[in-house]
């Protein structure tokens, strides 16, 4: 009985060592390439029900603009994906606020559509927009896909 037990132990140790030297590893999940994209990013003051601009597309807005929209096209996403917009004040008249994160807005991706438009907006802050440079950085999950700059003058 003792020799049979020794044989089993030696066999198991040999299999483990053989697997280690042969490069065996536990099964791992194969990740799919990221096919998501965000394109056609523009800034505007209004959008329609399909999130497409209904007013003039611009990169310059007045300090009293009631709301500024970032409209863009999304493709290659699934309903598990999360889309995020990070709004930043870059520089200008507001000393000490350079590169300040103003807001982050999230939404789940829509399923069943090959490509579609989406828009995020930010209402004018109390007292108006600071004059200066801004940007909206758009992400799918945690991957930056597009940066859309604009100015307030």
N, C-alpha and C positions, 0 to 999 in steps of 0.2 A: 504494500500500500504506500509506503514511504517513497519508493522509487517512482511510482505513478504520479504522486503529488509533486515530486521534484521535476519530473518531465513536464508537467503542466506549467509550473512556475517558470522553468527555463524557456519553454515555448512562448509564453506570454511576454517575458522580458525580451526575447529575441525579436518577436513581432514588433514590439514598441521601438526597439533600437533600429530595426530595419526600416520601419516607417519614418522615424526621425531622420535617418541618413538619406532616405529616398525622397525626402521633401514632402511627405504626406502632411496634411494639415486638415483640421476640421472643415467641413463644408462651409463656404462663405457665400453670402448673397452677392450676386453679380449686379452691379449698379448699371443702370441704363444711362446713356449719354444725355446730357441736358439739352433738350430740343426747344426749350422755352425761349421766347423772344419778346421784347418790347421795342416797338419801332414807331415812327411817325409822331413822336412827342412834340406837342405844341402848347403854347400858352394862349389863353383867351379869357373873355369875361362871361361867356355863357355857352352851354352845350344843349343838344337835343336829347330825346329819350334814348338814343343809341350812343350817347356820350361823344358825338361829333360836334365840333365847334359850330355855333350859330351866329357868332359875332366875329369880327375881324381877328385873325391870328396875329399876335404881336409878341415882341420881346421887351416892350417898354409900356409901363402902366403909370397912371397918376397916383399920388399918395391917397386920394379919396376914392379909389376904385373899391366898390362894395365887396366884391369877391373875385378871386383869380383862380381860374381852372387850369389844370394840366390834363390835356386829352391825349390819349395814346392808343396804339393798336397792340393787342396781346395775341400771341399765337403759341402753339405747342405746349399748352398747359393742360393739367387735369384738375379735377375738382379737389384733389388733395393739396394742390399748390396754394400758397399764400402770396398775395401781391401787396407790396408795401410802397408807400411814397413818404420820403423824408424831406421836409421843407426846411431849408437853411437860409439864414441871413448871412451873406458873405462879408460884405464891408460897405461902408458909406458913412452917413451922418451920425449913426448911433455908435459913439465911441464905447469901447469895452464890450461890444456885442459881436465882434468879428467871429465868423464861422459858428454862429450859434444855431443849434437845432431848435426850430420853432415848433414843429409838430411832426408826428408820425401817424399815418393813416393806413389801416390794413383792410383787406377784403379777401374773401376766398375766390379762387378762380371759378369761372363758369364751366360747367361740363357740357359736352355734346356739341360744341361749336369749334370749328377749325380755327377761326380768327375772329376777333371782335374788338370793338373800341370800349375803352373804360376811361373815366375821368375822376380825378380827385380835385377837391377845391379847398381853399382856405378863405374864410371871411376876413375882412379888413379888421385889424386890431383896433382897440379903443384908441382914439387919437390919430388914426390913419397909419398907413404903411410908412416905415422909415425910408427915406430916400437912400438908394444904394443898389448893390448887386445881390441877387438871390439865386438859388437853384433848387430844383426838385430832383432828387435821386430816386429812381424807380428800381425795385427789386422783384425778382421771383424767388420766393423763399429767402435765402440769405445771400443770393448772388446778385450783385449789381448788374443791371441790364442797360440803363440809359440815364443820362443826366441832361436835364433841360434847364438852361439858364434864362433869367430874365432880370430886368432892371425896373426900378421905380424912380421916376424923375419928376 
